Amino acid sequence: MRKLLLITTRGSVISSECNVNNPEEYPYHAPYPQGNEKITCTYGDEVVESCGGDFDGGQYSGKGRLVRKGGVFEDTFSENFFVSE
C-alpha cells in the first residue's frame, strides 16, 4: 500500500481557485488554512508536522506553535517564516 501525506485541519479554509458559479470548471482546487487554525501533517502513522496558530492564505502568520522534525518553534511567524520577538 502506498503511503500518502495526509493534512488535516481544524477550522476554516479558503480557495481562490473555486468558482462557486461553476464548480465543474476547475474541479481540483487547493484549500488554504485561514484564521486561527490547527493543521496536522501525517505520513503513514507518523506526524511529520503540526502547527497551531494564525494563518493568512495558507501561510503561518502571527502567533503560533510549529512542531517539525523534533523542533518546536513557538512565537511569531510572518509570511511562513519564524520571527521570534
N, C-alpha and C positions, 0 to 999 in steps of 0.2 A: 504494500500500500504506500502510495506517495504521500509524503508529509507536505502540508501547506502552512504558510504563515497565516494565522488567524488573528484578526484585530477585532476586539470587542470594545464597545463604548457605552458609557452611562451618561446620557444627556442628549443634547441636540447636535445635529449635523446640518451642513449646508452643501449644496452642489450647484455650481454655476452652469453646469452642462445640461441640466434637466430642463426641458421645455414642457411646462405643465399643460400647455395648449395642445401639444402633440408629443406625448411621451415616446411614441414609437420612432420619432425622427432620429433619436440617438439613444438606443435602449441601454447602453453601457455608460454609466457615469460614476465618478468618484465622489464619495461623501467625505466631507472635511469637518472635524470637530469644531464647534463654535460655542463660546461662552465658557462657563465653569464646568469642566468635564473630568472624567477619568477614562483613560484608554489602557488596554492591556493587549500586548502582542505575545502570542504563544506560537511555538513551533513544536508540534507534537504535544508532549506533556510539559514542556519546559517554557516558563515565562521568560522571554528574552528582553522585554522592556515593559515598563509601566510608568504612567505619568498621570498625576492628578493636579489640576490647577486650571489656569486660564488659557484659552485658545482663541486665536483670531485667524479665521480662514484656514484652519488645519495646522497652524504654526503655534509652537509654545510661545506664549506672550503674557507677561505679568507674573504674578506669584504662582509658584508651583513646586512640585517634587517629582523628579525623574529618577528612576532606578534602571540602570542599564549596565550589563556585564559586571555586576557586583558593585558598581559605583553608585553612590547616592548624591544627587545634586539637588539641593533644596534652597531656594531663594527666589531670585528674579530672572526671568527669561525675556529676551527681546528678539523678535524675528527668528525664532528657532535656536538662538544662542543663549547659553547660560552666562548671565552677567551678575555676579554676586555683588550686592550693595555693601 
